[in-house]
Amino acid sequence: MKILILQQKMIGDVLTSSVMFEILKKKYKDIDLHYLINSQTKAVVENNPNIDEFILLTPEIEKSYLKLILFFKKIRKNRYDVVIDVYGKLSSNLITLFSGAKTKIGFHKKYTSILYTHSITRVKQPNYNVSLAIENRIRLLKPLLDISIINVSPKIYLKQTEIDKAKILLSSFSIDKTKPLLMISVLGSDANKSYPAKYMAKILDKIITIKPRAQILFNYYPNQVTQAKEIYKLCREKTQKQIFFDIYGENIREYLALTYHCNALIGNEGGAVNMAKAIPIPTFIIFSPYLNKANWFGSSEANSHIAVHLSDFIEYEVNDKKKAKRNPEVYYLKFIPTYIEPILTKFLSTVL
């Protein structure tokens, strides 16, 4: 059986959908699994032994009508028995439609369900102890195998050479192996997912107050360096001395290898957190006030990971998440560090 799984766009989504490959490989001996993803996200699933082939959608293909048509033809030529559309947007709808696969599986939407032979309804509240992101992806496999929701998590596969290279880099900056090393996701992918700078600086100060020997690395996108430096400057001088700002992964694989050597990751929910979990190292996650924590955090993770959301501390009304998305700053300012600090203290005493 030959199966194509479609998951475009974000790193966290691409990594999370990789659990489907592990499940399918364990169930079927003779199966050929292909993964269609955006080329810039391949790094998080590279070397995954459960994925037989990558089909990469590049920016050049997306921008060219002719290249896109040729891309569709390539998909059809592969003669897939099954296509599973996890992404569920126009581009993946078209790929599914033109694939020629006999079995087409996707999430139920009124205007696209006709494209699929099996239209799967998403659950909006978790029925099991995994995140909704994982539970709903496993539901997409039900037309192919009889499976209950299991406690499965994404895995990242680093090469020993990558791990060794990161170790050398850390040594070159005089990182002390005998002291705790923390990766801080200081910024989210955008302002709507970024804990306010002055609050993040207070969290960093608290870390060093609790664990004075801790060494800190920053993770952020290259175009966020100015914002990251602002947070650094807002920290106390004692905290600044413990931040190794110039240690930075130049690409995703380098970031992963550096994170591998850390004791934990602390910071904004997003791709960096999902990657840290998959390495795996413990994480302390600050969710944006407009996000649903259950989408990306399951109760089974609570042994190694902690997640905090504003609604954990103040009562949320029915429309508060919608209001928070329209005006995130107002809700973020309510999410004061003093709510977080006692839980963070307990987390640090557990993992360090």
N, C-alpha and C positions, 0 to 999 in steps of 0.2 A: 504494500500500500504506500502510495506517495501523497504526502500532505504538505500543503503550503499554509503557513500561519502569517497573517498580515498584522503588523503592529508598527505604525509609523509614528514619527514625531519625537516625543519626549523620552529622555534617558530612563526615568523612573518607570514609565510604562513598558518600554522595551525590556528592561531588566525583569520586571514583575511577570510579564508574559512568558518568560523563559521557563517558568515552572511547568508550563504545559508540555514542554519537550521532555522534561524528566519523567513526568507521569506517563506519557505515551511510550517512551522507550522502555519503561519498566513493564508495560502491559503487552507490547507487541515485539516479537523478536525480529520479524522481517518487515521493517518499516523505514521509509526514507523521508526524513523531515527537513523541510526547507523553511527559512525565515526571511520574510521580506520586511526590511526596515530602512530608514533613512541612513545614508552612508555615515553621517557624523555620529551616529549612536552605536556603531558596531563595537567600539572599544569595550563596552560594558558586558558584551556577550562573547567576546573573542575567546577562543580556546575551549568553549563549552562543548564537552564531548557528546552531548545529546543532540546537537545541531549538525546535520550532515552538510548543509550548504546554505550560504547567505545569498539572497537576492537584494542588491543594494539599489535604492532609489536615490539618485544624486540630484543636487540642485540643477545641474545642466539638463537632466532628463525632465525635471518638473517644469523648466522654463521653455522647453521646446516641444511644440505640438508634434512634429515629426518624430523626435526621439521618444516621445511618450507612446506614440502608436507602435513603434518598433519594440518598445519595452513590453507593451501588452501582447504583442505577437510572440515575444520570447516566453512570456508566461504561459501562453496557450500551447506553445510547442513543447513545453515540459510535461504536458499531459498529466496533470494532477488528478488524483482520485477524489481528493477532499481539499477544499479551501475553507479556512477558518478566519473570518474577518473580525479581529478584535477591535480594530481602530474604528470602523463604522462611519467613516466620513466619505465625501464624494469620491475622492481618489481611490480609496480602497473598495468602495462600492463598484466602481468601474472595473477595477482589476478582477474582482469577484465575478462580475457579469461576463467579462470576456475570457475568463480562465478556461471555460469548457469543462470544468469539474462537474461530475455527476452529483456530488454532495457538497452543498454550500451552507455554511453555518455562520450565523451572525446574531448580534443582539437585536431584540425586537424594537422596531420603530415603525410607526404607521405608514410612512412614506417610502420605506426601503424593504420592508419585510417580504415583499413579492420577489425580491432578488434571491432569497435564501430558500433552500429546501427545509431547513430547520431554523426557526426564529426563536431565540432564547430570551426570555424576560429576565431582566436584571432584578435582583433583590435589593431593596433600599435599606433594609435593616439586617444586620448580621444574624444568621441562624446558627453559626458555629463560632469557634474561637479564633478564626483567622480574619484578616482584613477583608472588607468588601471587594477590594481590588483583586485579591486572590480568589475569594469565594466565587465571584462572578466569572472569572476566567475558567475555573474548574467546571462551572456549569456549562460552558461552551463545549466541553468534551463529552457530555452525557450522551449525545447521539452516537458516539463512537465506542463508548465503553461504559459498563456499569460501575460507577464509582461514587462513593460518598465523599463529602468534603473532608479533605485530610489536612493535617498540619504540615504544610510544605512551604518552603521559603526559597527565594532566588539565591543562586550561588555565583560568585565571581571566581574565575580561574586565572590566577597569576602565574607567570613563569618564574622559576627560581632566579633567572638572570635579572628580571625586573625587580624582584625583592632585594637582591644583592646590590643592584645599582642604587636603589633608594637608600639602603643602609649606608653606602659610601657617601652619598650626598648629605645625609644627616650628620655623619661623622665629620665631614668637611666644615660644617657650621658649629662644631663642638657640642652637638646634642649629647647629653649624658644618658647613657642607657640605664643607669641605676635610678634615674628620676622619672616621674610620670610624664608622658607625652600625650597631649590632647590636640585633636583636630577640631577647629571651631568653624562651623558654617556661619560666617558672620553676616552674610546677606542671602536672601532668597533670590529666585530668578527675576523678580521685579519688586517694586515698592509694595505691592499688595501682599507679598509673601515675606516681607523683611521686618523683623522686630526692630523698633525704632533705635537709631544709633546711640542715643544717650542711655537707653535702657540696656542695650547690648553691652555697652561699656561697663555699666554697673554689674552685669552678670559676670563679666570677665574679672572685674575687681573682686567680686565675691569668690570666684574660683581660687584666686591667688591668696585671698584671706584664709580660705579653708585649707588649701594645699599650697603653701608658699614655695615648695620645690617644683611645682608643676611647670612644664615647658609647653608653650602654646604655638601652634601653627594656624594660619588663616587659610580658609578656602573661599574663593570668590571667582567670578568670571573675569577675564582680562579687562573688559570694559568697565569693571566696577572697582578698579584699584583706588580711585580717588575717594570713593565712599568707604572702602576698607580702611584707608589711611585716616579718614575722619574718625572712625570708631577707635582706632589705635590712639589718636591724639586725645580723645575724651577719657581714656583710661588713666588711672593714677600712675605716677612714675614707677612705683614698685611693680605694677602689673606690666607696664611697657617693657621693663627689663627682662621679663619672662616670655615676651612675644618675639618669635623669630620670623619677622615679617618677610625677609628675603628668601626664605625657603618656600618654594612654590612649584607645583607640578606644571610643567609646560603643556601637558596634554592630559587626557583622561587617564591613560594607563600609568603615567607618572604619578598623578594624584592618587590613584588606587594603591600603588606600591608604597607611597608615603603613608597613607592611611593604615595600611597593613601593620606598620610599625607603631601605631598609636594605641594607647590604652582605651580610648573612647573618643566618640565624636559628640559634640554639643553644638546645638544651634538650630537654625531655621529648617523647617520641613522642606524637603525637595529631593532632587536627584542625588545630592551628596549624601543625604541620610540613607536613602535606599541602597546606595553603593556600599556604605559603611556596614550596614546590616548584612550584606551579602558577602563580606570579606571573610569572617564576620567579626565585628567588634561591638561592644555595647554603645548605645546611643541615648542621648537626652534630647528630645525633639520639642521645639516650640512651634506649634501650629498657628497659621494665620487665623484670625478671628472668623473669617468667612468660610473656611474649609470645614468639611465634615471629618472629624478625627477618625471615625469608624472606617472611612474609605481606605485609609492607609495605615491603620494600626489595629491589630487584633489583640484580644486579651491573652492569647497564648504567648505573646512577645514580652509580657510584663516581667518575666524572669531576668531578661538581659537588657530590656529597653524601657525607657520611660517617655511618655508623651504628655504634654500639657497644652490645654486649650483654654481660652478665656471663659468658656462656658463651664469649666470645672470649678470656677471660683465665684462667678456671678450668674444670676439666673438669666437664661436666654429666652426671649419670647419667640413665637413662631417665625416671624420675619426677620429676626436679628441677623441671620447669616446673609440674607439678601441685602440688608442695610449695610452690613460690614463690607460687602463686596463693592457697593457704590461709594462708600466713604470709609476706607480702611483705617485712615489715620485716627479718626475719632475713637474707633474701637480698640486700636492698638494702644492708644494712650491710656485706656482703662486697664490694660494688661500690665500692671505695674510689676517691677522686679520683685517686690516683697511677697507677691503671691508665689512666685517661682522658687525663690531662694531656699526655703526649708526643704522642698522636694529635691532640689539640686544638691543640697548638703548631704542628704541621705544617699543620693545616687553616687556622689563622689566617694563617700566613705565605704560604699559597697564595691566599687570597681577599681579603686586605687589603693 
